[in-house]
Amino acid sequence: MMTSQTLAVFPLAVFVLAAASLDARAEPAKADLVARGAYLARIMDCAGCHMPRGPDGAPIVEKGLSGGTVGFELPGMGIFWPSNLTPHETGIGSWTEAEIATALTTGVRPDGRVLVPVMPWPGYASLSKDDLDALVAWLRAAPPVENMVPGPVGPGTPAPAPFYRVTAPGN
């Protein structure tokens, strides 16, 4: 026989069970989203620039996308090192998902600095919303790695780390 207490608890129990069911379904969906993001990061070759390299030039895989150790000098612009893309405070840890998506698709960081042409954001501008969400989810799910990458230096300024020199043909 149902009492008034049983009837009062019944809706709460149904809500808790439904919420648990949604959480159980959300976990695989989140895992699928992160897996899709990992796939996209691989084919977009994010590690080609943002993964540190050892003295022999080999990628240091266990450091993830914690920032490139080799910068790029662009004529008249200076030298730039690929940033830390992990969710650590020395990386994109303080950025919102929307700020990450904006940087990836417009080339503008939260601090207003425009990313240099070496970062192929114009190509990423056409990512679908689903793919962009997956890439951001994967970046957020990565282990945070503390690694302060050198900031950009202006033309003629001494470089604090190794870099590639990009030159136009004929120079």
C-alpha positions, 0 to 999 in steps of 0.5 A, a space after each residue: 500500500 502506498 502512503 503519502 510519504 511514498 507518493 512524495 518520494 516516488 517523483 524524486 526517485 524517478 527524477 534521480 533515476 532519469 538523471 543517472 540514465 542521462 549521465 550514463 548516456 552522456 559519458 559515451 557521448 562525451 567520449 565520442 566527442 573527445 575521440 572525434 576531436 583527437 582524430 581531427 587534431 591528428 589529421 590537422 597535425 596540431 602536434 607538428 607545431 605544438 608538441 615539444 621536441 627533444 634535442 634530436 628533433 623527435 616529438 616528446 609525446 608525453 608532453 602533449 601539445 604543451 608548446 613547440 620548442 622551435 619557433 618560426 621567424 616571419 620576415 618583418 614580423 618577428 619570431 613566434 613559438 607555438 603556444 601551449 594548448 593544454 588546459 594548464 594555466 600556462 596554456 589555454 587553461 583560463 580560456 573559455 570554450 568560446 575563446 578557444 573556438 574563436 582563436 581556432 576559426 578567426 585567429 584572434 586570441 582572448 587578449 586580442 593578439 592576432 595569430 601569425 600566418 603560420 597558424 592555419 586558422 583560415 583553413 580551420 574557419 570552415 570547420 563545422 560546429 560539430 567538428 569545432 566542438 569536438 576539437 575544443 572538447 579534446 583540447 579541454 580533456 587533455 592532461 594539463 602540462 605546465 610549460 611556459 612558451 617564449 612569447 613573440 619577439 620583434 624583428 632583430 630581437 635576440 631569440 630565446 629559443 631555436 627557430 626556423 627562418 621563413 624566407 620568400 623565394 629569391 631572398 
